[in-house]
Amino acid sequence: MTIPTGTWLLAAALLAGIVALLLLLARGARRFGLAPAAGRRLKVEEVLPLDSRRRLLIVRCDGREALLLTGGPQDVVVGWL
């Protein structure tokens, strides 16, 4: 038993329509803030040099800020802000 060509074309058209609808819904969700935005999770907000080797950094990660001391014998998380 063979399937008519028209049935294959209809199935392909329906599949293409469903994929297009899903892409449009995903784009709308991102545009209106319903989906997480793609992008970087880690950002250096501010840097304060203490001397020639050490620096204090305020780093933002997933909406939280941390104070880091770098450049000494060991890097240290001073605390979460």
Phi, psi and omega in degrees: 000127180254151179263131181299150181300326180298326178292319177297317180296320178296317180296318179295319179295318178295319178297316178298320178295320180293318178297317179297319179296318178296319178295319178295319178295319178295318179296319178294321178296319178293321183294323182264012173079018180272345179240151178296139180282138176285140179162191184279145180262342186240133182215135175274116183277316186205147179231133178234109178288130179267318174208198185292340183246326189258147178220148169259133180234139168257119184242134177256128179224117180054040176086356178251150180249142177232146176258121183244142173247117184238161172099350178272199178296337181209135176283142187227137169274110182289319178172166175268136181263000000 
